[in-house]
Amino acid sequence: MSKPEFVYMTVIAAPPEQVWKGLTTEEFTRQYWHKTRVRGEFQPGGNIEFLNEDDSVGVCGEVLSADCPRELAYTWQFTGNSVAAGDAPSRVTFKLEPLTVGTRLTVIHDQLEEGSPTATMITFGWPHVIAGLKTLLETGEAVDFTNAEESDCPGQQTAANG
């Protein structure tokens, strides 16, 4: 039986080198990635961590491939989340393809366990993270879409709150 996978593709009006920098540098990720910052050795076998504001590790993994600015892959485990910490590591792959207008970014998160907390969390998480990256690179303004589904309008309901 095959394991579920999550695939998300978007086009970003920025060159692949800038998208790569947005995915791999602390100063970028802390602006759009749920206030976490990435720290890693971007070479096969290197470690990668996503640090929370208090410097605790929220996610960690091992870099599987790093072909700047074309592809980055690493294992993923929510070590800092009590609900998902026991899930087996999964894999995230970013494919960056140059276009005349920017970059086609494809995120593939696979090797997920069916029904696991990780599978549920990333399904909602990746679109928000990538929307933040796209907005930052295209406008220069950081938007953290962490709570994008919460409504400020009284009586308005969203998919998140029923």
DSSP file (Angstrom, degrees, kcal/mol; ACC not computed):
  #  RESIDUE AA STRUCTURE BP1 BP2  ACC     N-H-->O    O-->H-N    N-H-->O    O-->H-N    TCO  KAPPA ALPHA  PHI   PSI    X-CA   Y-CA   Z-CA
    1    1 A M              0   0    0      0, 0.0     2,-0.1     0, 0.0     0, 0.0   0.000 360.0 360.0 360.0 133.9    0.0    0.0    0.0
    2    2 A S        -     0   0    0      1,-0.1     0, 0.0   109,-0.0     0, 0.0  -0.476 360.0-120.1 -81.3 153.0    1.4    3.4   -0.9
    3    3 A K        -     0   0    0     -2,-0.1   108,-0.2     1,-0.1   110,-0.1  -0.599  34.2 -99.5 -88.3 151.6    1.7    6.2    1.6
    4    4 A P        -     0   0    0      0, 0.0   108,-1.3     0, 0.0     2,-0.3  -0.284  38.5-165.3 -67.4 155.9   -0.1    9.5    1.2
    5    5 A E        -     0   0    0    105,-0.2     2,-0.5   106,-0.1   105,-0.2  -0.978  14.0-140.8-140.0 155.7    1.7   12.5   -0.2
    6    6 A F  E     -A  109   0A   0    103,-3.0   103,-3.1    -2,-0.3     2,-0.4  -0.970  18.5-173.8-117.2 128.8    0.9   16.2   -0.4
    7    7 A V  E     +A  108   0A   0     -2,-0.5     2,-0.4   101,-0.2   101,-0.2  -0.989   5.6 174.7-126.8 132.2    1.8   18.2   -3.5
    8    8 A Y  E     -A  107   0A   0     99,-2.4    99,-3.4    -2,-0.4     2,-0.4  -0.997   5.1-174.2-138.4 130.6    1.5   21.9   -3.8
    9    9 A M  E     +A  106   0A   0     -2,-0.4     2,-0.3    97,-0.2    97,-0.2  -0.974  10.6 158.2-128.1 140.8    2.6   24.0   -6.8
   10   10 A T  E     -A  105   0A   0     95,-2.3    95,-2.8    -2,-0.4     2,-0.5  -0.956  34.9-121.5-148.3 166.9    2.7   27.8   -7.3
   11   11 A V  E     -A  104   0A   0     -2,-0.3     2,-0.5    93,-0.2    93,-0.2  -0.962  23.9-163.0-113.7 131.6    4.5   30.3   -9.4
   12   12 A I  E     -A  103   0A   0     91,-3.0    91,-2.7    -2,-0.5     2,-2.5  -0.959  22.6-131.8-117.4 129.3    6.6   33.0   -7.7
   13   13 A A  S    S+     0   0    0     -2,-0.5    89,-0.2    89,-0.2    91,-0.0  -0.411  80.3  86.5 -78.9  65.3    7.6   36.2   -9.5
   14   14 A A  S    S-     0   0    0     -2,-2.5    -2,-0.2    89,-0.1   124,-0.1  -0.962  85.8 -95.1-157.1 149.9   11.3   35.9   -8.3
   15   15 A P    >>  -     0   0    0      0, 0.0     4,-1.9     0, 0.0     3,-1.0  -0.301  39.2-107.5 -69.1 156.6   14.3   34.0   -9.7
   16   16 A P  H 3> S+     0   0    0      0, 0.0     4,-2.9     0, 0.0     5,-0.2   0.835 118.4  59.4 -53.2 -36.4   15.1   30.5   -8.4
   17   17 A E  H 3> S+     0   0    0      1,-0.2     4,-2.0     2,-0.2     5,-0.1   0.879 107.3  46.1 -61.8 -37.4   18.1   31.9   -6.5
   18   18 A Q  H <> S+     0   0    0     -3,-1.0     4,-2.2     2,-0.2    -1,-0.2   0.881 112.2  50.0 -73.2 -38.7   15.9   34.2   -4.5
   19   19 A V  H  X S+     0   0    0     -4,-1.9     4,-1.5     2,-0.2    -2,-0.2   0.924 110.2  51.4 -64.1 -43.4   13.3   31.5   -3.8
   20   20 A W  H >X S+     0   0    0     -4,-2.9     4,-1.4     1,-0.2     3,-0.5   0.931 109.9  49.2 -57.4 -46.5   16.1   29.2   -2.6
   21   21 A K  H 3X S+     0   0    0     -4,-2.0     4,-1.2     1,-0.2     3,-0.3   0.888 107.9  55.0 -61.1 -38.6   17.4   32.0   -0.3
   22   22 A G  H 3< S+     0   0    0     -4,-2.2    -1,-0.2     1,-0.2    -2,-0.2   0.788 112.6  42.8 -64.4 -28.0   13.8   32.4    1.0
   23   23 A L  H << S+     0   0    0     -4,-1.5    -1,-0.2    -3,-0.5    -2,-0.2   0.670 121.4  37.5 -88.7 -19.5   13.7   28.7    1.9
   24   24 A T  H  < S+     0   0    0     -4,-1.4     2,-0.4    -3,-0.3    16,-0.2   0.379  95.6  81.2-121.6   4.2   17.1   28.4    3.4
   25   25 A T    >X  -     0   0    0     -4,-1.2     4,-2.5    -5,-0.1     3,-0.6  -0.930  64.6-138.6-121.6 141.4   18.0   31.5    5.4
   26   26 A E  H 3> S+     0   0    0     -2,-0.4     4,-2.2     1,-0.2     5,-0.2   0.886 101.5  58.8 -57.9 -43.7   16.9   32.5    8.9
   27   27 A E  H 34 S+     0   0    0      1,-0.2    -1,-0.2     2,-0.2     4,-0.2   0.813 113.7  38.6 -63.7 -28.5   16.2   36.1    8.1
   28   28 A F  H X> S+     0   0    0     -3,-0.6     3,-1.6    -7,-0.3     4,-0.8   0.937 114.4  49.7 -82.2 -52.1   13.6   35.1    5.5
   29   29 A T  H >X S+     0   0    0     -4,-2.5     4,-3.0     1,-0.3     3,-0.8   0.855 103.0  59.9 -62.1 -35.8   11.9   32.1    7.2
   30   30 A R  H 3< S+     0   0    0     -4,-2.2    -1,-0.3     1,-0.2     5,-0.2   0.743 102.8  56.4 -64.1 -19.4   11.3   33.9   10.5
   31   31 A Q  H <4 S+     0   0    0     -3,-1.6    -1,-0.2    -5,-0.2    -2,-0.2   0.789 127.4   8.9 -81.5 -28.4    9.3   36.5    8.6
   32   32 A Y  H << S+     0   0    0     -4,-0.8     2,-1.0    -3,-0.8   113,-0.4   0.559 105.7  83.7-129.1 -12.6    6.7   34.1    7.0
   33   33 A W  S >< S-     0   0    0     -4,-3.0     3,-2.6     3,-0.4    -1,-0.1  -0.535 117.5 -73.6-103.3  68.0    7.1   30.6    8.4
   34   34 A H  T 3  S-     0   0    0     -2,-1.0    -1,-0.1     1,-0.3     3,-0.1   0.801  89.0 -65.0  51.1  35.1    5.1   30.7   11.6
   35   35 A K  T 3  S+     0   0    0     -6,-0.3    -1,-0.3     1,-0.2     2,-0.2   0.645 106.8 127.2  64.3  17.2    7.8   32.9   13.3
   36   36 A T    <   -     0   0    0     -3,-2.6     2,-0.4    -7,-0.4    -3,-0.4  -0.630  48.9-145.0 -95.4 162.7   10.3   30.0   13.1
   37   37 A R  E     -E   51   0B   0     14,-1.9    14,-2.9    -2,-0.2     2,-0.3  -0.991  12.0-127.1-130.4 140.1   13.7   30.2   11.5
   38   38 A V  E     -E   50   0B   0     -2,-0.4     2,-0.4   -13,-0.3    12,-0.2  -0.584  22.9-177.9 -84.2 142.0   15.5   27.6    9.6
   39   39 A R  E     +E   49   0B   0     10,-2.6    10,-2.6    -2,-0.3     2,-0.3  -0.979  23.6 137.4-137.7 125.9   19.0   26.6   10.6
   40   40 A G  E     -E   48   0B   0     -2,-0.4     2,-0.7     8,-0.2     8,-0.2  -0.995  57.8-118.2-162.9 166.2   20.8   24.0    8.5
   41   41 A E        -     0   0    0      6,-2.4     2,-2.5    -2,-0.3     5,-0.3  -0.928  36.8-150.1-107.5  99.7   23.8   22.6    6.7
   42   42 A F        +     0   0    0     -2,-0.7     6,-0.1   -18,-0.1    24,-0.1  -0.391  62.1  91.0 -84.0  69.0   22.4   22.5    3.2
   43   43 A Q  S >  S-     0   0    0     -2,-2.5     3,-2.7     4,-0.1    20,-0.3  -0.963  92.8 -74.3-149.7 151.2   24.4   19.6    1.9
   44   44 A P  T 3  S+     0   0    0      0, 0.0    20,-0.2     0, 0.0     3,-0.1  -0.216 122.1  20.5 -52.2 132.6   23.4   15.9    1.9
   45   45 A G  T 3  S+     0   0    0     18,-3.2    19,-0.1     1,-0.3    -3,-0.1   0.274  96.4 129.1  89.7  -9.4   23.7   14.4    5.4
   46   46 A G    <   -     0   0    0     -3,-2.7    17,-3.5    -5,-0.3    -1,-0.3  -0.340  59.8-111.9 -75.2 159.1   23.5   17.9    7.0
   47   47 A N  E     - F   0  62B   0     15,-0.2    -6,-2.4    -3,-0.1     2,-0.4  -0.589  26.7-165.7 -87.8 152.4   21.1   18.7    9.8
   48   48 A I  E     +EF  40  61B   0     13,-2.0    13,-2.1    -8,-0.2     2,-0.3  -0.997   8.6 177.1-137.4 138.8   18.1   21.0    9.5
   49   49 A E  E     -EF  39  60B   0    -10,-2.6   -10,-2.6    -2,-0.4     2,-0.6  -0.988  24.2-145.9-139.2 147.7   16.1   22.5   12.3
   50   50 A F  E     -EF  38  59B   0      9,-2.7     8,-3.0    -2,-0.3     9,-1.1  -0.966  26.1-154.5-112.5 114.0   13.2   24.9   12.5
   51   51 A L  E     -EF  37  57B   0    -14,-2.9   -14,-1.9    -2,-0.6     6,-0.2  -0.733   4.8-137.6 -96.0 133.2   13.6   27.0   15.7
   52   52 A N    >   -     0   0    0      4,-3.2     3,-2.2    -2,-0.4   -16,-0.1  -0.204  39.8 -89.9 -74.6 173.9   10.7   28.6   17.5
   53   53 A E  T 3  S+     0   0    0      1,-0.3    -1,-0.1     2,-0.1   -17,-0.1   0.805 130.6  52.3 -57.5 -30.4   10.9   32.1   18.9
   54   54 A D  T 3  S-     0   0    0      2,-0.1    -1,-0.3     1,-0.0     3,-0.1   0.261 121.0-108.8 -90.2  12.5   12.2   30.7   22.2
   55   55 A D  S <  S+     0   0    0     -3,-2.2     2,-0.1     1,-0.3    -2,-0.1   0.481  74.7 138.4  72.1   6.2   15.0   28.8   20.4
   56   56 A S        -     0   0    0      1,-0.1    -4,-3.2    -5,-0.1     2,-0.6  -0.494  61.5-107.4 -74.6 154.2   13.3   25.4   21.0
   57   57 A V  E     +F   51   0B   0     -6,-0.2    -6,-0.2     1,-0.2     3,-0.1  -0.734  38.3 173.2 -87.8 120.4   13.3   23.0   18.0
   58   58 A G  E    S+     0   0B   0     -8,-3.0    22,-2.1    -2,-0.6     2,-0.3   0.835  71.4  11.9 -91.2 -39.9    9.9   22.6   16.4
   59   59 A V  E     +F   50   0B   0     -9,-1.1    -9,-2.7    19,-0.2    -1,-0.3  -0.993  67.5 177.8-138.5 141.8   11.0   20.5   13.4
   60   60 A C  E     +FG  49  77B   0     17,-2.1    17,-1.3    -2,-0.3     2,-0.3  -0.958  10.5 141.3-140.9 164.2   14.2   18.7   12.6
   61   61 A G  E     -F   48   0B   0    -13,-2.1   -13,-2.0    -2,-0.3     2,-0.4  -0.962  43.6 -88.5-174.2-171.4   15.5   16.5    9.9
   62   62 A E  E     -F   47   0B   0     -2,-0.3    13,-2.3   -15,-0.2     2,-0.3  -0.981  38.5-116.1-123.7 134.2   18.4   15.5    7.7
   63   63 A V  E     +B   74   0A   0    -17,-3.5   -18,-3.2    -2,-0.4    11,-0.3  -0.546  29.9 179.8 -70.7 126.7   19.2   17.1    4.3
   64   64 A L  E     +     0   0A   0      9,-3.0     2,-0.3     1,-0.4    10,-0.2   0.800  67.7   0.6 -97.3 -38.1   18.8   14.4    1.6
   65   65 A S  E     -B   73   0A   0      8,-1.8     8,-2.6   -22,-0.1    -1,-0.4  -0.988  52.8-177.0-151.2 147.2   19.7   16.6   -1.4
   66   66 A A  E     +B   72   0A   0     -2,-0.3     2,-0.6     6,-0.2     6,-0.2  -0.761  12.5 163.1-147.8  94.9   20.7   20.2   -2.0
   67   67 A D  E >>  -B   71   0A   0      4,-3.3     3,-3.7    -2,-0.3     4,-1.8  -0.758  45.6-117.9-116.2  80.6   21.1   21.3   -5.6
   68   68 A C  T 34 S+     0   0    0     -2,-0.6   -51,-0.1     1,-0.3    -2,-0.1  -0.388  87.5   0.4 -64.2 131.2   21.0   25.1   -5.4
   69   69 A P  T 34 S+     0   0    0      0, 0.0    -1,-0.3     0, 0.0   -49,-0.1  -0.685 130.6  54.2-104.5  40.2   18.8   26.5   -6.8
   70   70 A R  T <4 S+     0   0    0     -3,-3.7    26,-3.2     1,-0.3     2,-0.3   0.842 108.0   6.2-103.2 -41.1   17.0   23.6   -8.3
   71   71 A E  E  <  -BC  67  95A   0     -4,-1.8    -4,-3.3    24,-0.2     2,-0.4  -0.995  46.8-179.1-152.8 140.4   16.1   21.1   -5.6
   72   72 A L  E     +BC  66  94A   0     22,-2.0    22,-3.4    -2,-0.3     2,-0.4  -0.994  12.1 174.8-137.1 130.5   16.1   20.7   -1.9
   73   73 A A  E     +BC  65  93A   0     -8,-2.6    -9,-3.0    -2,-0.4    -8,-1.8  -0.999   5.3 157.9-138.3 141.4   15.0   17.7    0.1
   74   74 A Y  E     -BC  63  92A   0     18,-2.3    18,-2.9    -2,-0.4   -11,-0.2  -0.988  41.1 -99.5-153.6 160.0   15.1   16.8    3.7
   75   75 A T  E     - C   0  91A   0    -13,-2.3     2,-0.4    -2,-0.3    16,-0.3  -0.430  37.1-149.2 -76.9 161.6   13.4   14.6    6.3
   76   76 A W  E     + C   0  90A   0     14,-2.4    14,-2.4   -15,-0.1     2,-0.4  -0.992  22.4 165.1-140.4 124.8   10.8   16.1    8.5
   77   77 A Q  B     -G   60   0B   0    -17,-1.3     2,-2.2    -2,-0.4   -17,-2.1  -0.961  34.0-137.6-143.9 127.6    9.8   15.4   12.0
   78   78 A F    >   +     0   0    0     -2,-0.4     3,-1.4     6,-0.3   -19,-0.2  -0.475  38.6 160.9 -77.6  70.2    7.7   17.6   14.4
   79   79 A T  T 3  S+     0   0    0     -2,-2.2    -1,-0.2     1,-0.3   -20,-0.2   0.765  70.1  52.7 -66.8 -24.8    9.9   16.9   17.4
   80   80 A G  T 3  S+     0   0    0    -22,-2.1     2,-0.6    -3,-0.2    -1,-0.3   0.350  91.4  85.2 -93.9   6.8    8.6   19.9   19.2
   81   81 A N    <>  -     0   0    0     -3,-1.4     4,-2.3   -23,-0.3     3,-0.3  -0.937  65.6-153.5-112.9 117.1    4.9   19.1   18.9
   82   82 A S  T  4 S+     0   0    0     -2,-0.6     4,-0.3     1,-0.2    -1,-0.1   0.793  95.0  49.1 -61.1 -29.1    3.5   16.8   21.5
   83   83 A V  T  4 S+     0   0    0      1,-0.1    -1,-0.2     2,-0.1     3,-0.2   0.879 123.9  27.5 -77.1 -38.3    0.8   15.4   19.2
   84   84 A A  T >4 S+     0   0    0     -3,-0.3     3,-2.0    -6,-0.2    -6,-0.3   0.492  90.6  97.2-104.5  -5.1    3.0   14.7   16.2
   85   85 A A  T 3< S+     0   0    0     -4,-2.3    -1,-0.1     1,-0.3    -3,-0.1   0.791  83.2  54.9 -59.0 -29.0    6.4   14.0   17.9
   86   86 A G  T 3  S+     0   0    0     -4,-0.3    -1,-0.3    -3,-0.2    -2,-0.1   0.542  84.0 109.2 -83.1  -5.9    5.9   10.2   17.8
   87   87 A D  S <  S-     0   0    0     -3,-2.0     3,-0.1    -9,-0.1    -3,-0.0  -0.385  78.9-104.9 -68.6 147.8    5.2   10.2   14.0
   88   88 A A        -     0   0    0      1,-0.1    25,-0.2    -2,-0.1    -1,-0.1  -0.380  48.3 -88.5 -65.6 149.6    7.8    8.6   11.8
   89   89 A P        -     0   0    0      0, 0.0   -12,-0.2     0, 0.0     2,-0.2  -0.311  46.7-164.5 -58.9 144.0    9.9   11.1    9.8
   90   90 A S  E     -C   76   0A   0    -14,-2.4   -14,-2.4    -3,-0.1     2,-0.4  -0.520  17.3-108.5-115.4-172.7    8.5   12.1    6.4
   91   91 A R  E     -CD  75 110A   0     19,-2.8    19,-2.3   -16,-0.3     2,-0.4  -0.973  18.9-163.8-129.6 138.4   10.2   13.8    3.5
   92   92 A V  E     -CD  74 109A   0    -18,-2.9   -18,-2.3    -2,-0.4     2,-0.4  -0.972   9.2-174.2-117.0 132.5    9.9   17.3    2.0
   93   93 A T  E     -CD  73 108A   0     15,-2.5    15,-2.8    -2,-0.4     2,-0.5  -0.996   8.1-162.8-127.9 129.7   11.1   18.1   -1.5
   94   94 A F  E     -CD  72 107A   0    -22,-3.4   -22,-2.0    -2,-0.4     2,-0.5  -0.954   6.2-166.6-108.3 124.7   11.2   21.5   -3.1
   95   95 A K  E     -CD  71 106A   0     11,-2.7    11,-2.4    -2,-0.5     2,-0.5  -0.963   2.6-165.7-112.5 124.9   11.6   21.7   -6.8
   96   96 A L  E     - D   0 105A   0    -26,-3.2     9,-0.2    -2,-0.5    -2,-0.0  -0.948   5.8-176.0-114.6 118.9   12.4   25.1   -8.3
   97   97 A E  E     - D   0 104A   0      7,-2.4     7,-3.0    -2,-0.5     2,-0.1  -0.962  25.2-124.2-117.9 125.5   12.0   25.5  -12.1
   98   98 A P  E     - D   0 103A   0      0, 0.0     2,-0.3     0, 0.0     5,-0.2  -0.433  30.5-177.6 -68.7 138.8   13.0   28.8  -13.8
   99   99 A L  E >   - D   0 102A   0      3,-3.1     3,-0.9    -2,-0.1   -88,-0.0  -0.842  42.6-107.5-125.0 164.9   10.4   30.5  -15.8
  100  100 A T  T 3  S+     0   0    0     -2,-0.3     3,-0.1     1,-0.2    -1,-0.0   0.774 123.4  39.2 -64.4 -23.0   10.6   33.6  -17.9
  101  101 A V  T 3  S-     0   0    0    -87,-0.1     2,-0.3     1,-0.0    -1,-0.2   0.343 131.7 -70.0-107.4   4.6    8.5   35.4  -15.2
  102  102 A G  E <  S- D   0  99A   0     -3,-0.9    -3,-3.1   -89,-0.2     2,-0.4  -0.935  76.6 -27.8 151.0-126.5   10.1   33.8  -12.1
  103  103 A T  E     -AD  12  98A   0    -91,-2.7   -91,-3.0    -2,-0.3     2,-0.7  -0.996  33.4-141.6-139.0 133.3   10.0   30.3  -10.5
  104  104 A R  E     -AD  11  97A   0     -7,-3.0    -7,-2.4    -2,-0.4     2,-0.5  -0.874  28.4-163.5 -89.0 117.8    7.6   27.4  -10.5
  105  105 A L  E     -AD  10  96A   0    -95,-2.8   -95,-2.3    -2,-0.7     2,-0.5  -0.916   8.4-173.8-107.3 123.2    7.9   26.0   -7.0
  106  106 A T  E     -AD   9  95A   0    -11,-2.4   -11,-2.7    -2,-0.5     2,-0.5  -0.976   6.0-162.3-116.9 126.4    6.6   22.5   -6.3
  107  107 A V  E     -AD   8  94A   0    -99,-3.4   -99,-2.4    -2,-0.5     2,-0.5  -0.935   6.7-174.4-107.4 125.3    6.5   21.2   -2.7
  108  108 A I  E     -AD   7  93A   0    -15,-2.8   -15,-2.5    -2,-0.5     2,-0.6  -0.976   4.4-176.6-121.1 117.3    6.1   17.5   -2.3
  109  109 A H  E     +AD   6  92A   0   -103,-3.1  -103,-3.0    -2,-0.5   -17,-0.2  -0.946  26.0 150.8-114.2 110.7    5.7   16.2    1.2
  110  110 A D  E     + D   0  91A   0    -19,-2.3   -19,-2.8    -2,-0.6  -105,-0.2  -0.598  34.0  68.1-131.4-171.0    5.6   12.4    1.1
  111  111 A Q  S    S+     0   0    0   -107,-0.2     2,-0.3   -21,-0.2    -1,-0.1   0.847  71.8 157.0  59.6  36.4    6.4    9.2    3.1
  112  112 A L        -     0   0    0   -108,-1.3     2,-0.5    -3,-0.2    -1,-0.2  -0.627  46.2-118.3 -89.9 148.1    3.6   10.2    5.4
  113  113 A E    >   -     0   0    0     -2,-0.3     3,-2.2   -25,-0.2     6,-0.3  -0.759  39.8-102.4 -85.5 130.0    1.7    7.8    7.6
  114  114 A E  T 3  S+     0   0    0     -2,-0.5    -1,-0.1     1,-0.3  -111,-0.0  -0.264 102.5   1.7 -51.9 126.7   -2.0    7.6    6.7
  115  115 A G  T 3  S+     0   0    0      1,-0.2    -1,-0.3     2,-0.1    -2,-0.0   0.542  94.7 147.8  74.0   7.0   -4.1    9.6    9.3
  116  116 A S    <>  -     0   0    0     -3,-2.2     4,-1.9     1,-0.1    -1,-0.2  -0.349  61.4-116.8 -73.7 155.8   -1.1   10.7   11.2
  117  117 A P  H  > S+     0   0    0      0, 0.0     4,-2.8     0, 0.0     5,-0.2   0.883 117.0  56.0 -56.3 -37.9   -1.0   14.1   13.0
  118  118 A T  H  > S+     0   0    0      1,-0.2     4,-2.7     2,-0.2     5,-0.3   0.940 105.4  50.4 -60.6 -46.9    1.9   15.1   10.7
  119  119 A A  H  > S+     0   0    0     -6,-0.3     4,-1.2     1,-0.2    -1,-0.2   0.900 113.9  45.4 -58.8 -41.6   -0.2   14.4    7.6
  120  120 A T  H  X S+     0   0    0     -4,-1.9     4,-1.0     2,-0.2    -1,-0.2   0.929 113.8  48.5 -66.9 -45.8   -3.1   16.5    8.9
  121  121 A M  H  X S+     0   0    0     -4,-2.8     4,-2.2     1,-0.2     3,-0.4   0.904 110.9  48.1 -64.8 -43.4   -0.9   19.4   10.0
  122  122 A I  H  X S+     0   0    0     -4,-2.7     4,-2.4     1,-0.2    -1,-0.2   0.811 100.6  66.2 -72.4 -27.2    1.1   19.7    6.8
  123  123 A T  H  < S+     0   0    0     -4,-1.2    -1,-0.2    -5,-0.3    -2,-0.2   0.885 116.3  27.8 -60.7 -38.0   -2.0   19.6    4.6
  124  124 A F  H  X S+     0   0    0     -4,-1.0     4,-0.8    -3,-0.4    -1,-0.2   0.752 120.8  57.2 -90.4 -27.7   -3.1   22.9    6.1
  125  125 A G  H  X S+     0   0    0     -4,-2.2     4,-2.5    -5,-0.2     3,-0.3   0.918  96.2  57.9 -73.0 -45.8    0.3   24.2    6.9
  126  126 A W  H  X S+     0   0    0     -4,-2.4     4,-2.9     1,-0.2     5,-0.3   0.906 102.7  52.2 -59.2 -45.9    2.1   24.2    3.5
  127  127 A P  H  > S+     0   0    0      0, 0.0     4,-1.9     0, 0.0    -1,-0.2   0.896 113.4  46.4 -57.7 -37.0   -0.3   26.4    1.6
  128  128 A H  H  X S+     0   0    0     -4,-0.8     4,-1.9    -3,-0.3    17,-0.4   0.916 113.6  47.8 -69.5 -43.0    0.0   29.1    4.4
  129  129 A V  H  X S+     0   0    0     -4,-2.5     4,-2.2     1,-0.2    -1,-0.2   0.943 114.7  45.0 -62.8 -48.0    3.8   28.8    4.5
  130  130 A I  H  X S+     0   0    0     -4,-2.9     4,-2.8     1,-0.2     5,-0.2   0.855 109.7  55.4 -69.1 -33.8    4.2   29.0    0.7
  131  131 A A  H  X S+     0   0    0     -4,-1.9     4,-2.5    -5,-0.3    -1,-0.2   0.900 109.0  49.3 -61.9 -39.2    1.7   31.9    0.5
  132  132 A G  H  X S+     0   0    0     -4,-1.9     4,-2.4     2,-0.2    11,-0.3   0.915 111.9  47.1 -65.4 -43.2    3.9   33.7    3.0
  133  133 A L  H  X S+     0   0    0     -4,-2.2     4,-2.6     2,-0.2     5,-0.2   0.942 113.5  48.4 -61.7 -48.5    7.1   33.0    1.0
  134  134 A K  H  X S+     0   0    0     -4,-2.8     4,-2.3     1,-0.2     5,-0.2   0.924 112.8  47.7 -59.4 -47.0    5.4   34.1   -2.2
  135  135 A T  H  X>S+     0   0    0     -4,-2.5     4,-2.4    -5,-0.2     6,-0.6   0.926 112.8  48.6 -61.7 -45.7    4.1   37.3   -0.7
  136  136 A L  H  X5S+     0   0    0     -4,-2.4     4,-2.0     1,-0.2    -2,-0.2   0.931 115.0  43.8 -61.1 -47.1    7.4   38.2    0.9
  137  137 A L  H  <5S+     0   0    0     -4,-2.6    -1,-0.2     1,-0.2    -2,-0.2   0.845 119.6  41.8 -70.1 -32.7    9.4   37.7   -2.3
  138  138 A E  H  <5S+     0   0    0     -4,-2.3    -1,-0.2    -5,-0.2    -2,-0.2   0.794 131.5  19.8 -85.9 -28.2    7.0   39.4   -4.6
  139  139 A T  H  <5S-     0   0    0     -4,-2.4    -3,-0.2    -5,-0.2    -2,-0.2   0.608  91.1-125.3-116.0 -17.2    6.1   42.4   -2.4
  140  140 A G  S  <<S+     0   0    0     -4,-2.0     2,-0.5    -5,-0.5    -4,-0.2   0.472  76.9 114.4  80.3   0.9    8.9   42.7    0.1
  141  141 A E        -     0   0    0     -6,-0.6     2,-0.4     2,-0.0    -1,-0.3  -0.902  64.5-131.3-109.6 132.9    6.3   42.6    2.8
  142  142 A A        +     0   0    0     -2,-0.5     2,-0.4    -3,-0.1  -110,-0.1  -0.654  24.9 178.1 -84.3 132.7    6.1   39.8    5.3
  143  143 A V        -     0   0    0     -2,-0.4     2,-0.8   -11,-0.3    -7,-0.2  -0.991  16.7-154.5-131.7 124.9    2.8   38.2    6.0
  144  144 A D        -     0   0    0     -2,-0.4     3,-0.5     1,-0.1  -111,-0.1  -0.889   5.5-168.6 -99.4 110.7    2.5   35.2    8.3
  145  145 A F    >   +     0   0    0     -2,-0.8     3,-2.1  -113,-0.4     4,-0.2   0.167  48.4 121.6 -85.8  19.0   -0.6   33.3    7.3
  146  146 A T  T 3  S+     0   0    0      1,-0.3     3,-0.3     2,-0.1    -1,-0.2   0.880  86.6  27.3 -49.7 -46.5   -0.6   31.1   10.4
  147  147 A N  T >  S+     0   0    0     -3,-0.5     3,-1.8     1,-0.2    -1,-0.3  -0.086  81.8 130.5-108.5  33.5   -4.1   32.2   11.4
  148  148 A A  T <   +     0   0    0     -3,-2.1    -1,-0.2     1,-0.3    -2,-0.1   0.729  69.8  55.6 -61.3 -23.2   -5.3   33.0    8.0
  149  149 A E  T 3  S+     0   0    0     -3,-0.3     2,-0.4    -4,-0.2    11,-0.3   0.520  84.8  97.5 -92.0  -4.5   -8.5   31.0    8.5
  150  150 A E  S <  S-     0   0    0     -3,-1.8     2,-0.4    10,-0.1     7,-0.1  -0.679  70.0-137.4 -83.5 137.9   -9.6   32.9   11.6
  151  151 A S        -     0   0    0     -2,-0.4     4,-0.1     5,-0.2    -2,-0.1  -0.757  18.9-165.0 -99.8 140.1  -12.1   35.5   10.9
  152  152 A D        +     0   0    0     -2,-0.4    -1,-0.1     2,-0.1    -2,-0.0   0.481  69.9  94.0 -92.4  -6.4  -12.1   39.0   12.4
  153  153 A C  S >  S-     0   0    0      3,-0.1     3,-1.8     1,-0.0    -2,-0.1  -0.772  83.5-119.1 -92.8 123.1  -15.7   39.5   11.3
  154  154 A P  T 3  S+     0   0    0      0, 0.0     3,-0.1     0, 0.0    -2,-0.1  -0.336  96.8  11.1 -58.7 134.4  -18.4   38.7   13.9
  155  155 A G  T 3  S+     0   0    0      1,-0.3     2,-0.4    -4,-0.1    -2,-0.0   0.261  93.8 126.3  83.3 -12.8  -20.6   35.9   12.7
  156  156 A Q    <   -     0   0    0     -3,-1.8     2,-0.4    -5,-0.0    -1,-0.3  -0.657  45.5-156.5 -81.7 131.4  -18.5   35.0    9.7
  157  157 A Q        -     0   0    0     -2,-0.4     2,-0.3     5,-0.1     5,-0.1  -0.834   9.2-170.2-109.7 146.8  -17.6   31.3    9.7
  158  158 A T     >  -     0   0    0     -2,-0.4     4,-1.0    -9,-0.1     3,-0.3  -0.746  42.3 -97.9-123.9 173.5  -14.6   29.7    8.0
  159  159 A A  T  4 S+     0   0    0     -2,-0.3     3,-0.2     1,-0.2    -9,-0.1   0.820 122.5  55.0 -60.7 -29.8  -13.6   26.2    7.2
  160  160 A A  T  4 S+     0   0    0    -11,-0.3    -1,-0.2     1,-0.2   -10,-0.1   0.849 117.3  31.2 -74.5 -34.2  -11.4   26.3   10.3
  161  161 A N  T  4        0   0    0    -12,-0.3    -1,-0.2    -3,-0.3    -2,-0.2   0.297 360.0 360.0-113.9  11.9  -14.0   27.3   12.8
  162  162 A G     <        0   0    0     -4,-1.0    -3,-0.2    -3,-0.2    -5,-0.1   0.458 360.0 360.0  88.6 360.0  -17.1   25.6   11.3
